[in-house]
Every structure is written in structure tokens, then in C-alpha cells.
Amino acid sequence: MAIIFVVFVLLGAVIGMIYRADFFIIMIIAIIISISYLLISYYNSDKIAIASVRAREAPNSGNFRQYHNVVENMTLASGLPKPRLYYMEDSQINAFASGRSPEHAVLCVTTGTLEKLNKQELEGVIGHEMSHIANYDIRFMTLVAVMVGLIAIVSEIFLRSLFYRSGGDRGGKGNAGLLIIGIVLAILAPIFVQLVQLAISRKREYVADANSVKFIRSPTGLIGALKKIKQEQVSGGEKKPIPKAVAPLFMADPFKTKVSGLFMTHPPLEKRIAVLEKM
């Protein structure tokens, strides 16, 4: 968060030395609109997430009884209130949690999770998602998204403004060297802070895995679930269309994106399994 804030201040300072006040009026208006949009999304994050994947509320009966029992046991272990439970039609093993606080949390699993995992493995998955709720990861990642979004907005406005100013006025009060620094910073800053955001996201997955072990006192269930998810990714299969904005919430990358390193939204499954096997 400190790194992102420093980048934001540095970018604003450089642009401030290049342009006059008219640029900042436009920027402030854009930032206010953006923050308003993000706040609305934040306070309705649970509803938006559930609606976007067409999830349905899970009744406490039939095939969903074990789902409810496992979550109730996990609330006792974690000291959290029971979240509202949902499920989505998808043969792949996956799950996500959303909501701005434990009192407003929702937990959603795929039908594949309920069909393919045994009770111990389901406990591992539920423990992972309950950890996200306990650690206020949704609130934290929303704050990060706001900061990253602000930097992207400022950079975009600055770069676009260069096309609407006459050649003699482009530098404003700054010199050509300062203008070049501003352009380079405006191009690289959004990329850099997005990499920081992805790094934070990967770190939170490791923390959630560790807390799942803490809740259920054993890594065996979560290791088994992750191994089954890894096998699914190797074998392929049908991919349910999921909005990209919701994808980072899931326990595992629902797109099975073949990227590595700094651009991954989730840590590699083999690394997560290796860490858990050492516990």
C-alpha cells in the first residue's frame, strides 16, 4: 500500500509541475466519479458477485446439508457469523467469498465442489474462504483497487490531454525533459502498481491457505482439494463463462490462464501444495 501511495504522489507531483490548474480540475472530477462508482460497488459487492455468476441460494436440505454443516462447524472454529450460502452450476471445483464484512459476507461454491470433494476436502475449501472473510480481504483488496484505479485514471487523463493541447503549450511550465519524465511515468505507473496488486492478491491466497489449516487443524483436506483442482486444469474440460472482474475472488483461477510469474492472479497450485505439505 505504501508503494502504491508513493507512486501516486510522485505521478501527481510530476504532472503538477507540467500542467496548470485546469488539468487538476478535470482530474478531480474524474476521481470523484470513480470513487463514487467504487463505493457503490463496495457496499453491494456481495450482491454483484452473486448476480454476476448467476448463483442461487443453497437450501439447508438434500445435497446441500453437508455444505451447511461444514460451514457451521467452521464458524465455530473461526468465531465468525455464518455467511449466506450460495451455489453456482459449474462442474469445475471452485469457490469464492464476498462481502464488505463478516456480517455481510456470502460464500459460494460450484456444484462440482460439492460433487467431487469428500467432507475433509470440502472443509479445506470452506476454511480457505472463511479465512478471506475473517481477514477482511474483500475490504483490503477494494482499497488497493481504489488506489490502482486512481493512478490509472490520472495517467489516462494526462496522456490523453497531450493530444488536445497545441505544440507550443504541451510543456506547460515544465521543460521538455520534465514532460518526457511525465509521459514515461504515466505509461509505467499503472503497469507497476497492477503488478503490486497481483502480488498482494497472491500473498492473500497463501495466508488464506494457512488459516484454513489453522481452522481445521490439518492441511490434508485442502491439499487433496488443490490436487483435484490441479488435475482438472491439466485435463481441461468445459469452462463456464465468468466475468473477469469476479475471477480474482475465486479460490483458483477459473480461466486456467497459462501465464506465470508476476502476472498471475493466483499462486501456482504446485507451490501452494508444497507449502501446505510442509505444515
C-alpha positions in Angstrom: 0.0 0.0 0.0 2.9 2.4 0.8 4.5 1.6 -2.6 1.3 2.4 -4.4 0.8 5.6 -2.5 4.3 6.8 -3.2 3.8 6.1 -6.9 0.5 8.1 -6.8 2.2 11.1 -5.1 5.2 11.0 -7.5 2.9 10.9 -10.5 0.8 13.7 -9.3 3.8 15.9 -8.4 5.4 15.5 -11.8 2.1 16.2 -13.6 1.6 19.2 -11.3 4.9 20.7 -12.4 4.0 20.3 -16.0 0.4 21.5 -16.2 -1.7 24.4 -14.9 -4.7 24.1 -12.6 -7.2 23.3 -15.4 -5.8 19.8 -15.6 -6.4 19.2 -11.9 -10.0 20.3 -12.1 -10.7 17.7 -14.7 -8.7 15.1 -12.8 -10.5 15.8 -9.5 -13.9 15.5 -11.2 -12.9 12.1 -12.7 -11.6 10.9 -9.4 -14.8 11.8 -7.6 -16.9 9.9 -10.2 -14.6 6.9 -10.0 -14.6 6.8 -6.2 -18.4 7.1 -6.1 -18.7 4.2 -8.5 -16.2 2.1 -6.5 -18.1 2.9 -3.2 -21.4 1.8 -4.7 -19.7 -1.4 -5.9 -18.1 -1.9 -2.5 -21.3 -1.7 -0.5 -23.0 -4.0 -2.9 -20.1 -6.3 -3.7 -21.9 -9.4 -2.3 -25.0 -8.8 -4.5 -22.9 -8.0 -7.6 -20.7 -11.1 -7.2 -23.6 -13.5 -6.7 -25.6 -12.0 -9.6 -22.7 -12.0 -12.0 -22.2 -15.8 -11.7 -26.0 -16.5 -11.6 -25.6 -18.2 -8.2 -28.6 -19.4 -6.2 -29.1 -19.7 -2.5 -28.3 -23.1 -1.1 -31.2 -24.7 0.9 -30.3 -26.4 4.2 -31.5 -29.8 2.9 -30.8 -32.6 0.5 -27.4 -32.4 -1.3 -26.6 -29.1 0.4 -27.0 -30.3 4.0 -23.3 -31.3 4.3 -22.4 -27.8 2.8 -24.3 -26.1 5.6 -22.9 -28.4 8.3 -19.3 -27.8 7.2 -19.8 -24.0 7.2 -21.5 -24.1 10.6 -18.6 -26.1 12.0 -16.1 -23.6 10.5 -18.0 -20.7 12.1 -17.4 -22.3 15.5 -13.7 -22.8 14.7 -13.2 -19.3 13.4 -15.6 -17.3 15.6 -17.3 -15.8 12.6 -21.0 -15.4 11.9 -22.4 -17.8 9.3 -22.3 -16.3 5.8 -25.2 -16.6 3.4 -24.6 -19.7 1.3 -24.9 -20.0 -2.4 -24.0 -22.3 -5.2 -23.4 -22.0 -8.9 -23.8 -24.5 -11.7 -20.3 -25.5 -12.7 -18.7 -28.9 -13.0 -15.2 -27.5 -12.0 -14.1 -27.3 -8.4 -14.0 -23.7 -7.2 -15.4 -21.3 -4.6 -15.3 -17.7 -3.6 -16.4 -15.4 -0.8 -17.5 -11.8 -1.0 -18.9 -9.0 1.2 -17.5 -6.0 2.9 -17.5 -7.5 6.4 -18.2 -10.9 8.1 -21.7 -9.7 8.9 -22.4 -9.0 5.2 -20.5 -12.0 3.8 -21.6 -14.5 1.2 -19.9 -17.8 0.3 -20.5 -19.6 -3.0 -19.3 -23.0 -4.2 -19.7 -24.7 -7.5 -21.8 -27.8 -7.9 -18.5 -29.6 -8.9 -17.1 -28.8 -5.5 -20.0 -30.4 -3.7 -20.0 -33.5 -6.0 -16.2 -34.2 -6.3 -14.8 -33.4 -2.8 -15.1 -35.5 0.3 -16.0 -33.9 3.6 -12.4 -33.3 4.6 -11.5 -31.7 1.3 -14.7 -29.5 1.4 -13.6 -28.4 4.9 -10.3 -27.3 3.5 -12.0 -25.2 0.8 -14.5 -23.7 3.1 -11.8 -22.9 5.6 -9.9 -21.1 2.9 -12.9 -18.9 2.0 -13.8 -18.3 5.6 -10.2 -17.0 6.1 -10.8 -14.4 3.4 -13.8 -13.3 5.3 -12.0 -13.2 8.7 -9.1 -11.3 7.3 -11.3 -8.7 5.6 -9.6 -9.5 2.3 -12.5 -8.1 0.3 -12.2 -4.7 2.1 -8.4 -4.7 1.7 -8.4 -5.6 -2.0 -11.1 -3.0 -2.6 -8.9 -0.3 -1.1 -6.0 -1.5 -3.2 -8.3 -1.4 -6.3 -9.2 2.2 -5.5 -5.6 3.3 -5.3 -4.7 1.4 -8.5 -7.7 2.8 -10.3 -6.8 6.4 -9.3 -3.4 6.0 -10.7 -4.8 4.6 -14.0 -7.3 7.5 -14.2 -4.6 10.2 -13.6 -2.3 8.6 -16.1 -5.0 8.2 -18.8 -6.2 11.8 -18.4 -2.6 13.1 -18.6 -1.7 11.1 -21.7 -5.0 12.0 -23.5 -4.6 15.7 -22.6 -1.4 15.8 -24.6 -3.4 15.3 -27.8 -5.7 18.2 -27.1 -3.0 20.8 -26.5 -1.2 22.8 -29.1 2.5 22.0 -29.7 3.8 25.2 -28.0 1.6 24.7 -24.9 2.3 21.0 -24.3 5.1 21.5 -22.0 3.2 24.0 -19.9 5.5 25.5 -17.3 7.8 22.5 -17.4 10.6 21.8 -19.8 10.9 19.1 -22.4 12.9 16.8 -20.1 10.2 17.0 -17.4 7.5 16.3 -20.0 9.3 13.2 -21.1 9.6 12.0 -17.5 5.9 12.6 -17.0 5.0 10.6 -20.1 7.2 7.7 -19.1 5.9 7.7 -15.6 2.3 7.9 -16.8 2.9 4.8 -19.0 4.8 2.7 -16.5 3.0 3.6 -13.2 -0.3 1.8 -14.0 1.6 -1.3 -15.0 3.8 -1.2 -12.0 1.0 -0.8 -9.4 -1.0 -3.5 -11.1 1.9 -5.9 -10.6 1.9 -4.8 -6.9 -1.8 -5.5 -6.8 -1.3 -9.0 -8.3 1.5 -9.7 -5.8 -0.9 -8.7 -2.9 -3.6 -11.0 -4.3 -1.2 -14.0 -4.5 0.0 -13.3 -1.0 -3.5 -13.3 0.4 -4.1 -16.7 -1.1 -1.1 -18.1 0.8 -2.4 -16.5 4.0 -5.9 -18.0 3.4 -4.4 -21.4 2.9 -2.5 -21.2 6.2 -5.6 -20.0 8.1 -7.6 -22.9 6.7 -5.1 -25.3 8.2 -5.4 -23.3 11.5 -9.2 -23.6 11.5 -9.4 -27.4 10.7 -6.1 -28.3 12.4 -4.9 -30.3 9.4 -3.6 -29.5 5.9 -4.8 -32.8 4.4 -8.2 -31.7 3.2 -7.0 -28.6 1.5 -4.1 -30.4 -0.1 -6.5 -33.0 -1.5 -8.8 -30.3 -2.9 -5.9 -28.4 -4.6 -4.6 -31.6 -6.1 -8.0 -32.3 -7.6 -8.2 -28.7 -8.9 -4.7 -29.1 -10.5 -5.8 -32.3 -12.2 -8.8 -30.6 -13.6 -6.6 -27.8 -15.1 -4.3 -30.4 -16.7 -7.2 -32.4 -18.2 -9.0 -29.3 -19.4 -12.8 -29.5 -19.6 -15.6 -27.1 -20.1 -15.0 -23.6 -18.8 -18.1 -21.7 -17.5 -18.1 -18.0 -18.7 -17.2 -15.9 -15.6 -16.8 -12.1 -15.6 -13.2 -11.1 -15.3 -13.9 -8.7 -12.5 -15.1 -11.5 -10.3 -12.4 -14.1 -11.3 -9.8 -12.9 -8.7 -12.3 -13.7 -5.9 -12.2 -17.4 -6.7 -10.0 -19.9 -4.8 -8.3 -21.0 -8.1 -8.1 -19.2 -11.4 -11.4 -20.0 -13.2 -9.9 -19.2 -16.6 -6.9 -21.5 -16.1 -4.8 -18.7 -17.6 -1.5 -20.0 -18.9 0.7 -17.2 -17.5 3.4 -17.3 -15.0 5.4 -15.1 -12.6 4.4 -11.5 -11.9 1.2 -11.5 -14.0 -0.6 -14.4 -12.2 -3.7 -13.6 -10.2 -3.2 -16.8 -8.0 -0.1 -18.6 -6.8 0.8 -21.8 -8.8 -1.1 -24.7 -7.3 2.0 -26.8 -7.0 3.6 -24.1 -4.8 0.5 -23.9 -2.6 0.5 -27.7 -2.2 4.2 -27.7 -1.4 3.8 -25.1 1.3 0.9 -27.0 2.8 2.8 -30.3 2.8 5.4 -28.7 5.0 2.9 -27.8 7.7 
